[in-house]
Amino acid sequence: MDYQEIVDGIGAAACVVSVEKLEDGEYGKVRIVTGNRVYLDTIEKPADDLQMLTRTFVPDSEYTNYLTRDLNFESFCYRAAVLKKCLHSYAHPARFDAWFNMSFIPLEDDNDDGLCHCLYIMEVNSKPDAKRLSSISDDVAASVLETCIKLRSPEDFRTTMASICGDIRRMCKSEFCCILLMDNVRRKCSVLCESLADDTDLVSMENYIDDSFYDMAETWKDAIAGSNCLIVRNSRDMEVVRERDPVWYKSMKDAGIERIILFPLEFKNELLGYIWTLNFNTDASEMIKETLELTTFILASEIYSYQLVDRLHVLSSRDMLTGVMNRNEMNNFVDALVRDTSGKSAGVLFADLNGLKAVNDSQGHNAGDTLLKNAASALKEVFTLRDIFRAGGDEFVVILKGVTEEELTEKEKQLREAALKYNGLVFAVGHACVEKASDVRTALRLADERMYEDKKKYYGSHPEKKGR
């Protein structure tokens, strides 16, 4: 068969790939036999953003002479050349700022030398083509459409994502699926959602995430090695991971992980995290890859929007000096409690700083700001952040739902003890409980009155702390 004549008859970039078929059903070396001028120019005269390992094409050379080894490319070539399947993929490899429209077409083999061949045709686009992205099988379309519908559901974001995560695990017939978020500023990882099969021995990712986990997650891009994902189907593929990332390889082996699909979640060139599924059904790997390529494209956009809204909410709801909730957020919470029909109790604790004016007058406002920050730190030692509000000036308010008088009294005691850790920090405190959360405004009034009684006693004993 004249391979050169075949590729020269194709207008797009095209080459013939040979795959060495081994007796155990695996494959050996993958080579570029020959290519047409359009394809050879991608090696010898690549665009600025398409970097090659070498720019000299030598017929019948291993493809790794030109590109970093890519398990996905090898898998497609193997299935097309050896298994004689017609395949298509539209992907955005991380190593290139471009989208690749790729076709793999099996070719007849004329001899018994153990080499199988396929035709590889590619088209490179600088931007994603919506028509290409939506040109998918019925099964993939149904799965992606279900994801899109769930993302528009009235459920809160995390509940919706947990449901989608479960759908992905079941579609992959895997033991585990997880979406992990990466905070690239604080260098922290967090689990957005996860799903475990009933019969798995794998455990929650929460058992592995600590202060050093980000460092490991940061190495995953090296394991992906410039492709758009990592698919480890067998021990052969796992050996490639061992070579690229031995620390991560060991952690997976120790955890009982034999197969993994790992997709980065990226939006606007920002890495948001990863989605992966473990010990999946390899028979469905082609459909899984095609589904997740599009699903991750959609999920990354949703996660980016969620994080943006969350950051805006933090800016609008937090007191910028102390980091606790602001008065606007307190008013919203009080309004919600007034409408509460659960019948649960509510408790309010007012904590006002004694001596702040004297500190501002004698030491300056920077010292006063430090005292306010220390007050917030003491409050956060005793109460959850979302329950603490800076009502204004030197006044903090804590509002709790479902609390008893005894519990709130104990919390007040703990707060006074926490304040002793900070130089010059003294609270005037008053608290009150009501049986129904809807009566929270009564608790606010009583707690405020009791706080001022406590403050009056303090200044009676320490008049010098009152300030001018």
Secondary structure, DSSP 8 states (H G I E B T S, - for coil): --HHHHHHT-SSEEEEEEEEE-TTS-EEEEEEEEE-HHHHHHHHS--TT---S-S---TTEEGGGTS---HHHHHHHHHHHTS---EEEEE--TTSSSEEEEEEEEE---S-SSEEEEEEEEEEESS--HHHHT---HHHHHHHHHHHHHHTSSS-HHHHHHHHHHHHHHHHT-SEEEEEEEETTTTEEEEEEEEE-TT-----GGGT-STTHHHHHTTHHHHHTTSS-EEE-SHHHHHHHHHH-HHHHHHHHHHT---EEEEEEEETTEEEEEEEEES--GGGHHHHHHHHHHHHHHHHHHHHHHHHHHHHHHHHHB-TTT-SB-HHHHHHHHHHHHT--S---EEEEEEEESSHHHHHHHH-HHHHHHHHHHHHHHHHHHS-GGGEEEEETTEEEEEEES--HHHHHHHHHHHHHHHTTSTT--EEEEEEEESSGGGHHHHHHHHHHHHHHHHHHHHHH-GGGS--
